[in-house]
Structures are given as C-alpha cells and as structure tokens.
Amino acid sequence: MNDRVSMHPALAAYRHRWIVIARTADVPAGHLFHGRLLGEELAVWRNNAGHINVWENRCPHRGVRLTIGSHLGDQLQCRYHGWRYATGSGGCVHIPAHPNETPPARIGVKVFRALERSGFIWASTEEPSSEPASIAHLPADHHPLRSAIMRAPAEVVAAALLRHAFAPAGGTAQRIDPLTVVVRHATGQETLRWLIQPSTVDTSIVYGVHAATVGGAWLEAAQQLNASLQSLRSTIEAQT
Amino acid sequence: MIRLYDYPMSGNCYKVRPLAAFLGIELALIPVDFYPGRAHRDAAFLAINPLGQIPVLEDGDLRLRDAQAILVYLAAKYDGTRTWYPSHPETMGKIGMWLAFAERITATASAARLHDAMQYDFDIERCRAEAHAALQILDEHLWFAEAGGAAWIATNDHPTIADIACFPYIMLSEEGGISREDYPAIRRWTDRVKGIKGFITMPGIFPR
C-alpha cells in the first residue's frame, strides 16, 4: 500500500488489525490531531457532522504535514499552498493556483480505515481481518485513563503490562490478543484494560480503560494509575 | 503611549503583544536588532536593561523588564474585569507558579531554538531533554485539568497570563527540534489559546 517506505517486519504483523490510535476526547471539534500508526504519521480530524477522518499526515503536493494546516469544517487545507481535501474521500477539491479548474480525481490524501467506538478511535493500515474482541467487549460503563508513551516495542510493553498486572489482590491479568491486556478482579469482573498502539517499531502508546468506580473516585484512581503507568514506563525504558 | 522594546522573532516579546491586543492596549513598538545585530548587548540598551534582555516595557515613569513581570503589570492595571490575573489568592499563587514554569520553558525550549536558528553555543541535547521533561509535566497537568473540567493552566473558564506566558516557546518548540507529538493535552490547549478572541500570531506561529 505504501510504496515509499517498506514497513518494518516487526510492525507488519499488526497491519491487518484494528489498532487504537486516540481517545475520542483527543480529537475535539476543529482539532487536527497528530498521530502515528505502524510508523505512518497520521492526521486525524472530524468534519462538521463529527465523522472521523484518519489520513496520512502528508499533503500529496509537497509533502507538508497536514496537521499544521487549517480545519475548514468539511475540508482540510494545507498550510503551504492552500490545497484543500474533502472529508471522507480525502480527494483534492481546490487548488488556489488554479481556482477555476476542478482538480484531477487522482489527487488525494491517503486515507486509512477508521472507526470510532467505546470512547476510542481505531484505524487499520490494511484491510482488517475482523472487528477485534478488544473493541466489542469493552466494559459498557468505563473511564479512559491518561495514555502513556513508551520508548519500547509493543511486544515488550505488552509483556511488561501482563507481568506488572496492576491487578487487585487475588486478581488476574490476561493477554486476550497481541495488543490487549485485560485485568480482572478475583470475582472475574473486569477492572482494567490496556490497549497498546504500536506507533513505530520502538515506540508504543498504552491506553487504559478503567471500569467505573463509585461516585467521584474515578479521578483519584486515574491519578494513581497514571503514576503507576509512568513508573512502569521508566522501568521499561531503562531496560530497552 | 506604552512602549515595548521588541524583536518580532522573540517569543518573550511576543508574550506581551497578544495580551495587549486582548486588553485593547495600543503599544508603540521600539525595534531592537537582537539577531544578528546583538543590539540588546549594546551600552545604550544595557542602560535600559542591565541584564541585556528583551522585552522591556515603559509606561510613563515605570520601566519593567521580564516578560512575566510585564504580563502581571498590564493585566493588573488595564484589565478592569481582572480575568487575566484574578485577584484571588489561590489563583494568584497558581499563576505565579506557572509564570516561573514559563521561565523554565524559555530556559530549555527557547534555548534549543536559539541554538538551532541563531547559532547560540548551548548543550543542545540537554536543552531538548529538559524541555521534554517540562512538557511532560505540563501535559500531565493539562490532562487532569481537562478531566476535572478546567480548560486553562491555572483556571477553569477564562485564560490567564499563565497561559499566555507558557504558550510562545511551546508553540515554537519545533524550531529547536522539540516535537510536540507526545503531548496531546498540550496540543489541545494550544488550539484553545489560538481560539481566544483577538488572538494574534508571530512568525513561526500559525493561526488556527
């Protein structure tokens, strides 16, 4: 699909997977979110109706990052020469240097498959094999945690999360797919879920989902888990 | 008229210009040839600021150096609503804390930019590492502020001079080789700053 750079073999294993690339709250209306998936830089944005676009972060004209451009509602405009691209298709719809001509249909931004579900945005670099269990079985009532960026391969991060667990006394941690670790209470009830985004071959982002706690205790729990996750990050980064 | 000793490419001088715009204050800009002229180290300018730094503000008989001090003065004197520098002890304490943090961003991210763009002799790897450490602290602060319903660094609903002081050298960080890719909460906040009514830019900082 991408003929400019061949994907690293360690990342190629994930290319048919739906992978979390952001929280819903990371991409508010009007924001151009700079992300990264399997080494590809992403420009993630919503149109006026809230539809999510996951595009390659690169204007096909001169290669400038689209995330420094302008959000025009249903189009994204490159900062450099003002070329505009349409929501959905990524097709070029306006070239200021030729204001009276319709841009050729072949000009467009590379568009990735995307879906938004359960408070997260997911993308896939190739045709995904199926909707993964990590989306379908997210606890209905949950809170997203602050994500942590770790300078380590996804495989190392997943193994460390499984080992470290963050499990309550008597609880268990299980890796339900290569990029998802689920933590359960001794009763079997899910308390935590870690979703791993392989950004590059040696950088991963960990998103946490915390099953809802009673009352206002969530923010306090989120702060504690953030501190634990940052501490795990230091440990992992010191070893890699 | 209030006079500002100014250099268009300086993030510290830029801090003063948007606040003045938000408050409807007209500034007489006195250009200082910071680079390549190094006019801020001339005897004439050292008589104005012995530290040899810009910006300097003059309002009547008052002469102030240091961008943060200038923000405090302008907001306290010319903002009748006291939203930019609220006279509430806790908020004033928080603002003071983040004004000092802005100085840390200057010492790290701005230093990296001076190294890359204006050939300053700094330990660039150290500047960048310390800038990232500061950005990590702010990103975490802003994430939990958002989670608790606060849109700004020191306040919930209205931006303050703490937001203005921290903004420029974060927004210019890439000119010193410091990516903001790892700081999503900071990136959302920079969008909010750019969305303030009357926001003005400087070279290297784009409008929303």
Interface residues (C-beta under 8 A of the other chain):
Chain A: A22 A25 D26 P28 G30 H31 F33 H34 R36 I68 S70 H71 R79 R146 S147 I149 L219 A222 Q223 N226
Chain B: E140 W143 F144 E146 A147 G148 R180 E181 D182 P184 R187 R188 D191 G195 F206 P207 R208
